Amino acid sequence: MTVTDLRSYNPLVKVLGPIPAMVVAIGSRDPVTPALFAALALALLLAGGRLPARTLGLVVAGTTALVGVMTVSFGAWTDPALVDHTHALVRLGPLTLWSGALENGLATGLRVAAVVLLALVSGLTTDGADLVRAMITQLRLPYRVGYAGLAAMRFVPRFGQELETIRSAHRVRRVAGGRGPVAAVGRQLGYAIPLLAGGMRHADRVSLSMEARGFGAHPTRTERRHVPFRLRDVVLLTALVASALLLPLVSGGPR
Amino acid sequence: MTTPLIAFAGVAVRHELPGAADDAIRYGRPTPAGVSFDVHPGEAVLLLGPSGCGKSTLTLTCNGLVPQVVTARMDGAVRVAGRSTVDSPVPELAAHVAMVFQDPDAQVVMATVLDEVCFGPENLCVPAPEVRERAEDALRTVGLWDRRDDDPARLSGGGRQRLAIACALALRAPLLVLDEPTANLDPAGVEEVHALLRRLVATGAHAVLLVEHNLDTAVELVDRVVVLDGAGRPVLDGPVRPTLADNADLVAELGVWLPQSTLAALRLRDHGVDLAPLPLTPGELAAALDARPALPPPLAPPAPPPPREPVVRVSGLTVRRGGVPVLHDVDLTVAASELVAVVGANGAGKTTLAQAVAGVFAPPRDTVRIAGVDPARSDGRTLSGLVGFVFQNPEHQFVTGRVDDELAHGLRLRGVAAAEVTARVDDVLDRFGLTELRDRHPFLLSGGQKRRLSVATAIICRPQILVLDEPTFGQDRQRAGELLGLLADLHRAGTTVLVVTHDMQLVADHATRVVVLADGRVVADAPPATVFADAETLARAGLRRPPLARATGALVNHPEWRAVTRLADVPAGAVAAVRP
């Protein structure tokens, strides 16, 4: 059954569909609304993500840890004046951890977790090239822009490696750094010139290679893989938008 | 005569000169200058010329990249399938001319091998079923069909370059233009690509225009050669064998690299042993030598340097990167005034070993000693006085805005007095031919000048050992030759050198010792002649013999010649007195 496979859905629906839900989740004040959105996103990933156990484990563990850390840290930062009517859970010298503050932190953590999980619905089930194809087919994005963007994405890991090499090269030259932020900024600027020079040369070569292979010869190009917009995509899109409107009502509405 | 696939008529290209004070655009001298020749269906043409004569530029005119994309002024005309390359948009010419460039990494756009091959035909609006058929055909030809779902980044260097060739084939263009397709590859990768080109040329389905520095193989692949001189003017054009053999002296004088086998034969000819017709390939040289009843004895290679005190001592070095072992239990000693070459296939751990020896990263304690100092326990300043490290890309290690500051940098960091800094910088500028350029920004130097500057910055602190990581990577033969000359001079003057390289002729001609790595282990550590005689180890490490060693290794007669691997050991110069 491909209907239960998120990969078979149109990438645009997966990328754009959750945006209203994200907005509502960010705007919510209570912990229940974002928790419901997070649960919805997680359910989608579990049911239709077909993710390897390792990835799934990382997602669940990562978001749980995120919520935990944010609950405590945001909880500690909350203005005590707002929450000192609630229970005092822990007293550490001048610091008091109020239960209301913790609840505030939890809500913040859940809001971030909901947005992350909603973004992962597309992030973990969408191929970049398919997204570009869908944007070209359905959004009428000029293919020159889409594919050039795709080629540019391939620079990212290369840049990372190159930066690493430049850093070790500069270390070998023992660049007189000194300490402190000014010296650090100076060092980063020192990496920028070789990185940019290398990047420009690489971009130049890639563009020559693309043109030599007929990129831009015609107003359109053959797409071997058609990314369709089917009934199931309409259903998913409707469901996602509806959830953005309905879930806050389920959770008792914004307080 | 068939109609030509491509016709060059008086092609001359002038590149823009950088750095004009006013905004006027100035152009340099034309390279190439006035080139006219045709390529017909089924022909395989080798384009030769010294560095800077405009070979690459000429290949870029084939589909209009020059002057349409790369800004330059072009005189004369290039016609492809009857169309002028100046007026027809570059992408439209892709159906007629397919190109393969030097750097396989810079030719990858898509995320899988199959998508990559389909990219070209899709751009040409070929119907989807035919795109698939062409892609399968091309991938099967280059032997990558089974890897079609892989990320191109996971292929070896040779594999990526075969992929680039598959991409060119999928365009079904009648003319294939290749610009130094093997310059960035390890020896096994070079062989893969050459074997593929040989098969492609043999089918006669494509015409090929090839720029290639690896001549001993290239001359077997092509049937015609066009030679440009240093100014980019065409001087020779004809069938490869007679053209090169009859004009060997002229070609050598132009500064064009000749096959090693031919160079060896020329040395012998000066010595009174005429191997006419001049051999072009190792096989021909071996046959010509075997056919002689007697040969003069080869020159004895210089005696290995007497054992000196060790500069570098590596013992039991194991390095892991991200949990994967890169080096296993490596032992290595480098004595003063040695020139040690570290060789092996891509990923064998060569760079890691060189970086550990130079303290680029801190190796585990007590595994490396440089002049008695453990890099794991010493600070950078001590280390930079002991080792000079030259990176693959010279730009990576430039840290100042002027050539002379670049040289003074290391000295100033070490607290050398100002007067002495000036004296030493002036001396090194002079020795490396950089005096005129002392106030330039290092990034504005030419490729060869940048390379010289990077070596100069590494030696100005008078380190005990100079370590170089693939210094000839991606450079043309001539620039590589210049660098080797520089290294040989430094070595003669007493510098200890450790060099990581894929260039087997460099190893044969200059190294006093070769360390062969395979899968992170040292599998051989011996003088070059011994290593090149050991076919099993070479195969295991993914290495190939350099051309001269291939020729002498195949000799049936003349046992005393079988160990000759250095061009310098082939007798040269007139033997006036003893000649009958």
Interface residues (C-beta under 8 A of the other chain):
Chain A: D127 G128 A129 Y147 L150 A151 R154 P157 R158 T165 I166 S168 A169 H170 R171 V172 R173 R174 V175 A176 G190 I193 P194 A197 G198 H202 R205 V206 S207 L208 S209 M210 E211 A212 R213 G214 F215 G216 A217 H218 T220 R221 T222 E223 R224
Chain B: L60 N63 L65 V69 V70 P89 V90 P91 E92 A94 A95 V97 A98 M99 F101 D103 D105 A106 Q107 V108 V109 M110 A111 D115 C118 F119 G120 P121 E122 N123 L124 C125 V126 P127 A128 V131 R132 A153 A164 C167 A168 L171 Q355 A358 G359 V360 F361 G380 R381 S384 F389 F391 N393 E395 H396 Q397 F398 V399 H409 G410 R412 L413 F443 T457
